[in-house]
Amino acid sequence: MKTKLWIPVFLVITVASLFGGCGKAEPAPTVPTQPSPTGITLQESQQIALEFVKSCATFQYDGIADTLEHVDTMTLRCPSCWTFVYRFDSRHSGYGDRASQILAQVITPHEAAITVIQGEVTEARMDGKWDMLFQMMVATEEESLRIAEDFLRNSPTYKYDGVEGSIKHVETLEAFCPYCWGFVFEFECLNTGYGDRSNKQVSTGITRHKARISVSQGKVDGGTIDDIWDMMTQQEITPPTIKTAEHN
C-alpha cells in the first residue's frame, strides 16, 4: 500500500551542470530518418542522446572520446520514444565530476542507456548504478526498505528488548524526491519505554510500537517511534510551542 509522504523532505537537486561542451567524440551513426506524429525523428533523437552522453559529468571529466560508440537502439511503445545505448571508457573509476576525489587510475568501461521521449531525455542510467540526470547513485525501493529495516533492528529501542521476529513492514510512503521513500513498521518490545533502558525502571509487558523511517538516496534521514521518540537524536519529540498573541 502506498500513500503520500508523511514528513517533509527538503532536497534541492541541480542538473544544470550536465550540459556543456567536451572533447571530440565519434559522430552519431547515420540512420534512416523516420518521421513520427510529433515530428521528432529517430536520427534527431539519437543525436540528442549522443550529445547528452558527451555533455554528462562522467564523460566530461575523463571520458576517452575515441571509445564512445552507439551499440543499441530500443523502440518504446509511444510516438517518438527510443532508448539509445552508448559505451565508452573513462581514465579513472567512479562517476560524475570527481575532481575533489582520490581515484584509482584505471581504464573503466561504462554503458549508458539514454531514453529520449519526443525530443527530451527523460531517463539516463550508467551501468545501471548511476542516475545521469540527477547525478547520484541509484537506490531502489527494495534496497531502501532493507536499509530502513536494518536501521530499526539496530536502533536502541529494538536492540534493548525487541521481540525477535516481530518486525513487520506494513506500509510504504512515497516521497517527492528521487530515490526517497518512507517506510512504516510495526514491532514489539518486552518492556515499556524507548531507547536504551538499561539504567531505567521499566514496566514488564509486551509493548507494541509503530516506527516511521525515511530513506533518501540510500541513507536514513529521519525516523520516529509512535510519533513520540526521535530515532535520530534518541530523545522524546518536543511539540512546537505556540505562543498566544497579547493584545493591549
C-alpha positions as CSV (number, residue, x, y, z in Angstrom):
1,M,0.0,0.0,0.0
2,K,1.4,3.4,-0.9
3,T,0.3,6.8,0.3
4,K,1.8,10.3,0.0
5,L,4.8,11.4,2.0
6,W,4.3,11.6,5.8
7,I,7.1,14.0,6.6
8,P,8.5,16.9,4.6
9,V,11.7,16.2,2.6
10,F,14.0,19.0,1.8
11,L,16.1,18.3,-1.2
12,V,17.5,20.5,-3.9
13,I,18.8,18.8,-7.0
14,T,20.8,20.7,-9.6
15,V,21.1,19.3,-13.1
16,A,22.3,22.4,-14.9
17,S,25.9,21.2,-14.8
18,L,25.0,18.3,-17.0
19,F,25.2,20.3,-20.2
20,G,28.2,21.8,-21.8
21,G,30.9,21.1,-24.4
22,C,33.5,18.4,-24.1
23,G,36.2,16.9,-26.4
24,K,35.9,15.0,-29.6
25,A,33.6,12.0,-29.9
26,E,32.6,9.7,-32.7
27,P,29.7,11.3,-34.7
28,A,26.3,9.6,-34.4
29,P,25.9,6.8,-36.9
30,T,23.8,7.6,-40.0
31,V,20.4,6.0,-39.6
32,P,17.3,6.4,-41.8
33,T,15.1,9.3,-41.0
34,Q,11.8,8.0,-39.5
35,P,9.1,10.7,-39.3
36,S,6.7,10.5,-36.3
37,P,3.5,12.1,-35.3
38,T,5.4,14.6,-33.2
39,G,7.9,15.4,-36.0
40,I,10.9,14.2,-34.0
41,T,12.8,11.5,-36.0
42,L,14.9,8.6,-34.8
43,Q,18.0,10.3,-36.2
44,E,17.3,13.5,-34.3
45,S,16.6,11.6,-31.1
46,Q,19.8,9.6,-31.4
47,Q,21.7,12.9,-31.8
48,I,20.1,14.3,-28.7
49,A,21.1,11.1,-26.8
50,L,24.7,11.3,-28.1
51,E,25.1,15.0,-27.1
52,F,23.7,14.2,-23.7
53,V,26.3,11.5,-23.1
54,K,29.1,13.8,-24.4
55,S,27.9,16.5,-22.0
56,C,27.4,14.4,-18.9
57,A,29.8,15.0,-16.0
58,T,31.3,11.5,-16.1
59,F,32.4,11.8,-19.7
60,Q,33.5,15.4,-19.4
61,Y,35.7,14.6,-16.5
62,D,37.8,11.8,-18.1
63,G,35.9,10.1,-20.8
64,I,38.0,8.8,-23.7
65,A,36.4,10.3,-26.8
66,D,37.7,7.7,-29.3
67,T,35.9,5.0,-27.3
68,L,32.4,6.5,-27.5
69,E,30.2,4.3,-29.6
70,H,26.5,3.6,-30.2
71,V,25.7,-0.1,-29.6
72,D,21.9,-0.4,-29.5
73,T,18.6,1.2,-30.1
74,M,15.3,0.1,-28.4
75,T,11.9,1.3,-29.7
76,L,9.4,2.1,-26.9
77,R,5.6,2.0,-27.1
78,C,4.9,5.6,-27.6
79,P,5.4,8.1,-30.5
80,S,9.0,9.4,-30.9
81,C,10.2,7.2,-28.0
82,W,13.6,5.4,-28.0
83,T,16.3,4.2,-25.7
84,F,19.8,4.5,-27.0
85,V,22.7,2.6,-25.5
86,Y,26.3,4.0,-25.7
87,R,29.6,2.7,-24.4
88,F,32.8,4.5,-23.6
89,D,35.8,4.2,-21.4
90,S,37.0,6.6,-18.6
91,R,40.5,7.0,-17.4
92,H,39.5,6.6,-13.7
93,S,37.0,4.8,-11.6
94,G,33.8,6.4,-10.4
95,Y,31.0,8.6,-11.7
96,G,30.3,12.3,-12.1
97,D,32.7,15.1,-11.5
98,R,35.5,13.5,-9.4
99,A,37.9,16.5,-9.3
100,S,37.9,16.5,-5.5
101,Q,38.2,12.7,-5.0
102,I,41.1,10.3,-4.7
103,L,40.6,7.9,-7.7
104,A,42.0,4.7,-8.9
105,Q,43.8,5.4,-12.2
106,V,42.4,2.5,-14.2
107,I,40.6,2.3,-17.6
108,T,36.9,1.9,-16.6
109,P,34.3,0.8,-19.2
110,H,30.8,2.3,-19.0
111,E,27.5,1.7,-20.6
112,A,24.9,4.4,-20.7
113,A,21.2,3.9,-21.6
114,I,19.5,7.2,-22.6
115,T,15.8,7.4,-23.1
116,V,14.5,10.2,-25.3
117,I,10.8,10.8,-25.5
118,Q,9.5,13.4,-28.0
119,G,12.9,15.1,-28.2
120,E,13.6,15.2,-24.4
121,V,15.9,13.0,-22.3
122,T,13.6,11.5,-19.6
123,E,15.8,8.9,-18.1
124,A,19.6,8.2,-18.2
125,R,21.3,5.4,-16.4
126,M,25.0,4.5,-16.4
127,D,26.0,0.9,-15.7
128,G,22.6,0.5,-14.0
129,K,24.1,2.3,-11.0
130,W,24.4,6.0,-11.7
131,D,21.5,8.4,-12.5
132,M,22.9,10.8,-15.1
133,L,20.0,13.2,-14.8
134,F,20.2,13.7,-11.0
135,Q,24.0,12.9,-10.6
136,M,23.5,10.3,-7.9
137,M,23.7,6.6,-7.2
138,V,20.5,4.7,-8.0
139,A,18.8,3.4,-4.9
140,T,15.9,1.0,-5.5
141,E,12.8,0.8,-3.3
142,E,13.8,-2.8,-2.3
143,E,17.3,-1.7,-1.2
144,S,15.9,1.3,0.7
145,L,13.5,-1.0,2.5
146,R,16.3,-3.2,3.6
147,I,18.3,-0.1,4.8
148,A,15.3,1.1,6.8
149,E,14.7,-2.3,8.4
150,D,18.4,-2.6,9.4
151,F,18.2,0.8,10.9
152,L,15.2,-0.2,13.0
153,R,16.8,-3.5,14.0
154,N,19.9,-1.7,15.2
155,S,18.1,1.1,17.0
156,P,18.5,1.2,20.8
157,T,14.8,0.6,21.4
158,Y,14.7,-2.6,19.5
159,K,18.2,-3.8,20.5
160,Y,17.3,-3.5,24.2
161,D,14.3,-5.8,24.3
162,G,12.8,-6.1,20.8
163,V,10.9,-9.3,20.3
164,E,12.8,-11.3,17.6
165,G,10.7,-11.8,14.5
166,S,8.1,-9.2,15.4
167,I,9.3,-6.5,12.9
168,K,6.7,-6.2,10.1
169,H,6.7,-3.8,7.2
170,V,3.1,-2.5,6.9
171,E,3.2,0.5,4.6
172,T,5.4,2.4,2.1
173,L,5.1,6.2,1.8
174,E,6.1,7.8,-1.5
175,A,8.2,10.9,-1.2
176,F,8.6,13.8,-3.7
177,C,12.3,13.4,-4.5
178,P,14.3,10.9,-6.5
179,Y,15.0,7.6,-4.6
180,C,13.2,8.7,-1.5
181,W,10.7,6.6,0.5
182,G,9.1,6.4,3.9
183,F,8.6,3.0,5.4
184,V,6.2,2.1,8.3
185,F,7.0,-0.8,10.5
186,E,5.3,-2.5,13.5
187,F,7.2,-4.3,16.1
188,E,7.1,-5.4,19.8
189,C,9.3,-5.0,22.8
190,L,9.3,-6.9,26.1
191,N,9.1,-3.8,28.2
192,T,7.8,-0.2,28.1
193,G,9.8,2.8,27.1
194,Y,12.2,3.9,24.3
195,G,15.9,3.8,23.7
196,D,18.5,2.0,25.9
197,R,16.7,1.5,29.2
198,S,19.5,-0.4,30.9
199,N,19.6,2.1,33.8
200,K,15.9,2.9,34.0
201,Q,13.0,1.3,35.7
202,V,10.6,-0.1,33.2
203,S,7.3,-2.0,33.3
204,T,7.4,-5.5,32.1
205,G,4.8,-6.4,29.4
206,I,4.6,-6.8,25.6
207,T,4.6,-3.3,24.2
208,R,3.6,-2.7,20.5
209,H,5.3,0.1,18.6
210,K,5.0,1.7,15.2
211,A,8.1,3.2,13.5
212,R,8.2,5.5,10.6
213,I,11.6,5.7,8.8
214,S,12.5,7.8,5.8
215,V,15.3,6.8,3.4
216,S,16.7,9.3,0.8
217,Q,19.2,8.2,-1.8
218,G,20.1,5.1,0.2
219,K,20.6,6.8,3.6
220,V,18.2,7.1,6.6
221,D,17.4,10.8,7.1
222,G,14.6,10.5,9.7
223,G,12.8,8.2,12.0
224,T,10.2,8.2,14.8
225,I,8.6,5.6,17.0
226,D,4.9,6.1,17.9
227,D,5.3,9.8,16.9
228,I,6.9,10.2,20.4
229,W,10.5,9.1,20.1
230,D,13.1,10.6,17.6
231,M,15.3,7.7,16.5
232,M,17.9,10.1,15.1
233,T,18.5,12.1,18.3
234,Q,17.4,9.3,20.7
235,Q,15.1,11.6,22.7
236,E,11.5,12.5,23.0
237,I,10.0,14.7,20.4
238,T,9.2,18.1,21.8
239,P,5.9,19.5,20.5
240,P,6.3,23.0,18.9
241,T,5.4,25.9,21.3
242,I,2.6,28.1,20.2
243,K,2.6,31.5,21.8
244,T,-0.6,33.4,22.3
245,A,-0.6,36.9,20.9
246,E,-1.0,39.6,23.6
247,H,-3.4,42.4,22.8
248,N,-3.4,45.7,24.6
